């Protein structure tokens, strides 16, 4: 049995994908979901900046922010 090795970078990519899909659901709501869309967009953009970034603390922080979004 092989155990998948998770890195902050790979987890960021997974969370970016998950939150992007969630953001589309919020967009479908219309105006009522606009604040959520704005918050998710900001978090996704920050995470994208950290995927290849040199600051592991900032990358972990961005990951934790994404993980807080629930669908």
C-alpha positions in Angstrom: 0.0 0.0 0.0 1.6 3.3 -1.1 0.8 6.4 0.9 0.4 9.6 -1.1 2.8 12.3 -0.1 1.1 15.6 0.3 2.9 18.9 -0.1 1.6 22.4 0.7 1.9 23.1 -3.1 -0.2 20.1 -4.1 -2.8 20.8 -1.4 -3.0 24.5 -2.5 -3.8 23.3 -6.0 -6.5 20.9 -4.7 -8.0 23.6 -2.6 -7.9 26.2 -5.4 -9.8 23.7 -7.6 -12.4 23.0 -4.9 -13.0 26.6 -3.9 -13.2 27.6 -7.6 -16.0 25.1 -8.1 -17.7 26.4 -4.9 -17.3 30.0 -6.2 -19.2 29.1 -9.3 -22.1 27.9 -7.1 -22.1 31.2 -5.3 -22.1 33.0 -8.7 -25.2 31.1 -9.6 -27.0 32.5 -6.6 -26.7 36.0 -8.0 -26.4 39.1 -5.9 -26.9 37.2 -2.6 -23.7 35.3 -3.3 -21.6 38.3 -4.4 -19.8 38.8 -1.1 -18.8 35.1 -1.0 -17.6 35.3 -4.6 -15.4 38.3 -3.7 -13.9 36.6 -0.7 -13.2 33.4 -2.5 -11.7 35.2 -5.5 -9.3 37.1 -3.2 -8.3 33.8 -1.4 -7.8 32.0 -4.7 -5.6 34.7 -6.1 -3.5 34.7 -2.9 -3.2 31.0 -3.1 -2.1 31.1 -6.7 0.6 33.5 -5.8 1.8 31.2 -3.1 1.9 27.9 -5.2 5.4 28.7 -6.4 6.2 31.2 -3.7 9.3 31.1 -1.6 7.5 31.8 1.7 6.2 28.5 3.2 4.4 30.3 6.1 2.4 32.4 3.6 1.6 29.3 1.6 0.3 27.5 4.7 -1.7 30.6 5.7 -3.3 30.7 2.2 -4.1 27.0 2.4 -5.8 27.4 5.7 -7.9 30.3 4.4 -9.1 28.2 1.4 -9.9 25.3 3.7 -12.3 27.4 5.7 -14.7 27.8 2.8 -17.5 25.3 3.1 -20.1 24.4 0.5 
